[in-house]
Amino acid sequence: AGGPSELAQKLYGGPPPEEMCYVLVCRTVLGWPAVTRNGKQTDQRGSVWATSKRELANVPGIPFVSPHTSQVVELGQAVLRFREFILTHGNLVLPEYLVA
């Protein structure tokens, strides 16, 4: 194997410590989230997902057709520790910082 990666060289001036973790801090656009507790049904009793688990269902009660842009899973049935924020399209996420 070669020397330290370009990222390790910039961060540490050489190889990284053995026990190192990284976190990306991202800026996101949540827009109209589908809020749920079980990941399947919104709090308004509609389906979270459209036909597949790749696209979110349309926002109910608005005068035009537009899908939810994110999903917020609240603590409850599916999530027991922290709320989850799910985005199904990468163009809604902008990586801002790398924390090591």
One Martini backbone bead per residue (centre of mass of N, CA, C, O) as a GRO file, in nm:
protein
  100
    1ALA     BB    1   0.101   0.033   0.013
    2GLY     BB    2   0.072   0.349   0.043
    3GLY     BB    3   0.038   0.630   0.159
    4PRO     BB    4  -0.129   0.870   0.260
    5SER     BB    5  -0.390   1.027   0.207
    6GLU     BB    6  -0.489   1.333   0.118
    7LEU     BB    7  -0.673   1.377   0.362
    8ALA     BB    8  -0.474   1.286   0.585
    9GLN     BB    9  -0.257   1.491   0.514
   10LYS     BB   10  -0.435   1.745   0.574
   11LEU     BB   11  -0.527   1.669   0.872
   12TYR     BB   12  -0.232   1.520   0.995
   13GLY     BB   13   0.043   1.489   0.814
   14GLY     BB   14  -0.059   1.183   0.783
   15PRO     BB   15  -0.155   0.930   0.931
   16PRO     BB   16  -0.415   0.815   1.086
   17PRO     BB   17  -0.567   0.724   1.335
   18GLU     BB   18  -0.706   0.424   1.409
   19GLU     BB   19  -0.956   0.570   1.584
   20MET     BB   20  -1.149   0.697   1.332
   21CYS     BB   21  -1.409   0.936   1.280
   22TYR     BB   22  -1.672   1.048   1.056
   23VAL     BB   23  -1.858   1.359   0.981
   24LEU     BB   24  -2.124   1.491   0.804
   25VAL     BB   25  -2.222   1.823   0.754
   26CYS     BB   26  -2.550   1.919   0.651
   27ARG     BB   27  -2.740   2.082   0.417
   28THR     BB   28  -3.098   2.114   0.404
   29VAL     BB   29  -3.418   2.038   0.240
   30LEU     BB   30  -3.737   1.961   0.362
   31GLY     BB   31  -3.994   2.114   0.324
   32TRP     BB   32  -4.239   1.867   0.283
   33PRO     BB   33  -4.296   1.664   0.529
   34ALA     BB   34  -4.332   1.328   0.624
   35VAL     BB   35  -4.494   1.251   0.910
   36THR     BB   36  -4.382   0.983   1.131
   37ARG     BB   37  -4.368   0.662   1.332
   38ASN     BB   38  -4.347   0.395   1.111
   39GLY     BB   39  -4.278   0.463   0.785
   40LYS     BB   40  -4.588   0.438   0.637
   41GLN     BB   41  -4.759   0.657   0.803
   42THR     BB   42  -4.896   0.937   0.851
   43ASP     BB   43  -5.040   1.153   1.079
   44GLN     BB   44  -5.285   1.180   0.846
   45ARG     BB   45  -5.318   0.869   0.725
   46GLY     BB   46  -5.114   0.853   0.507
   47SER     BB   47  -4.898   0.771   0.278
   48VAL     BB   48  -4.558   0.799   0.239
   49TRP     BB   49  -4.563   0.633  -0.016
   50ALA     BB   50  -4.588   0.559  -0.313
   51THR     BB   51  -4.521   0.285  -0.506
   52SER     BB   52  -4.243   0.318  -0.370
   53LYS     BB   53  -3.932   0.339  -0.172
   54ARG     BB   54  -3.834   0.614  -0.357
   55GLU     BB   55  -4.113   0.769  -0.334
   56LEU     BB   56  -4.305   1.012  -0.227
   57ALA     BB   57  -4.589   1.124  -0.151
   58ASN     BB   58  -4.832   1.332  -0.183
   59VAL     BB   59  -4.954   1.629  -0.092
   60PRO     BB   60  -5.215   1.706   0.091
   61GLY     BB   61  -5.426   1.989   0.030
   62ILE     BB   62  -5.327   2.096  -0.248
   63PRO     BB   63  -5.364   2.265  -0.569
   64PHE     BB   64  -5.119   2.067  -0.630
   65VAL     BB   65  -4.876   1.850  -0.752
   66SER     BB   66  -4.673   1.725  -0.472
   67PRO     BB   67  -4.419   1.594  -0.321
   68HIS     BB   68  -4.260   1.500  -0.079
   69THR     BB   69  -3.918   1.590   0.033
   70SER     BB   70  -3.956   1.440   0.316
   71GLN     BB   71  -3.873   1.250   0.620
   72VAL     BB   72  -4.019   1.225   0.951
   73VAL     BB   73  -3.915   1.027   1.226
   74GLU     BB   74  -4.058   0.970   1.507
   75LEU     BB   75  -4.094   0.887   1.805
   76GLY     BB   76  -4.180   0.525   1.860
   77GLN     BB   77  -4.217   0.258   1.672
   78ALA     BB   78  -3.943   0.275   1.479
   79VAL     BB   79  -3.822   0.492   1.685
   80LEU     BB   80  -3.626   0.507   2.007
   81ARG     BB   81  -3.406   0.761   2.012
   82PHE     BB   82  -3.410   0.924   1.726
   83ARG     BB   83  -3.473   1.129   1.500
   84GLU     BB   84  -3.553   1.114   1.148
   85PHE     BB   85  -3.396   1.225   0.837
   86ILE     BB   86  -3.532   1.187   0.506
   87LEU     BB   87  -3.378   1.173   0.183
   88THR     BB   88  -3.437   1.085  -0.173
   89HIS     BB   89  -3.255   1.339  -0.270
   90GLY     BB   90  -2.936   1.468  -0.330
   91ASN     BB   91  -3.020   1.774  -0.416
   92LEU     BB   92  -3.099   1.834  -0.087
   93VAL     BB   93  -2.778   1.808  -0.036
   94LEU     BB   94  -2.511   1.989   0.154
   95PRO     BB   95  -2.196   1.963   0.213
   96GLU     BB   96  -1.999   2.141   0.466
   97TYR     BB   97  -1.866   1.930   0.679
   98LEU     BB   98  -1.575   1.775   0.832
   99VAL     BB   99  -1.571   1.552   1.104
  100ALA     BB  100  -1.298   1.400   1.322
   0.00000   0.00000   0.00000
